[in-house]
Amino acid sequence: MLIRPWRPWSLSENEITPESTYLNRRQVLAGMGFGVAATAISGSVFAKGAMAAVTGIPAERNPAFVLDRDITDEEEATTYTNFYEFGSSKNIWRAAQKLVTDPWAVTIDGMVEEDITIDAEDLVAKLGGVEERLYRHRCVEAWAMAVPWTGIPLKKLVEFARPDAGAKYLRIETFHDTSIASGQRQSWYPWPYVEGLTVQEANNELALLATGIYGKPMPNQNGAPIRLVLPWKYGFKSIKSIRRITFTDQQPVSFWQDLQAKEYGFWANVNPEYAHPRWSQATERLLGSNERVPTQKYNGYAEWVEPLYAAMPQTRELFF
Ligand code: MTE
C-alpha cells in the first residue's frame, strides 16, 4: 500500500501515550452541546492498548457467516495493522493509543432527512445492538486474515439516516487531528482518510459497521470506536475511526484514489484475475503464517454481492 512519496519521509512516529484516563463520554458530549444525559459508562476492557467501554460486547455470533480457514491469531491481527494516520509501517499499535475514542461524535449529513451528530455508542444503541461475524479480510498488498468482528449491519444506519431518494453514495471520513496522529502531519497525503460506497452496497447484508474484534471493543489500531468492514473489497475500503458519513449524489473520491488514481479506483472489488500495478492478486499470504492460498473473486463472497455488479461492465475498473 505504501506509496513512496516524491517528498522525503521526515517525521518519526510519536512516543506512546500513557494509558488514557477515560472520561464520562456522555458528560463530555453534553458539554460539547450534543445534548445527551450524563450517565456512567459500564466498564472498560483493556487488551492491546487501552480501549473504551462498548455495550453489547461480547455479542452473539451470527451463524450465517462461516470461514474456510482458521481464525487469525488475535495478536497478529491487532499488531500488524494499516492505519496511515499513525505511520506507514504496520507496527503502529502503540502510536494509535493516542487516539481518544470515548467520547466520539459521529456526524451523519448531506442528502438526509436531518443532519445529526451523535456519540458512536449511542448511535450503535439506536441502530439496535451488535452481533459477531466471522469474515475474511483481504488487503490489496496481498495479505489476508480471518477475524471475528463485532458490529451492526450498515443498512441499519442507512435506514436510520433516511436518505433522500436522490442519494446514491455514502462518503465516509476518518478523524483529522495532527496533534495526535503523526501520519497526518505528512502533508502530501490528502487527509482526512476518505472512502465511499454506493447506497446499494451499503444496504448489502455483508456491509458491517464494526465496534469490536475478538469479542472485545475495537482496539484503536484496528479503527476504534467504529469502522467499516466490507469483506468483498480490498481492505483499504474498510475505513477506520469514522467521524462523518455524508449521503451524496456524487461519487466520492477516496484517499488512495486521490493520491494515485491509476492504482486505486472507487470499486476495488477483490479479483485474482486483475493484478495491481505493484502486487499480483492471484494469491494471498495468511497473516501469522507463510502459507499462501488462492484468492477468490469477491474474496469468496460472490453469492452475496455479485448481483450488485451484474449490470455493470465486467472490466478492470470494477476491481480497482
Ligand atoms: N482506515 C484509515 N482511516 N486509515 C488507514 O490507513 N487502512 C486501510 C483500512 N482502513 C486505513 C483504514 C487498509 S489499507 C487496510 S488493509 C485495513 O484498514 C486494515 O485493517 P486492519 O489494520 O484492522 O487489519
Residues whose N, C-alpha, C, O or C-beta is under 5 A from the ligand:
A	BS01	MTE	M1 A77 Y80 T81 N82 F83 Y84 E85 C139 T174 Y193 Q221 N222 G235 F236 S238 I239 K240
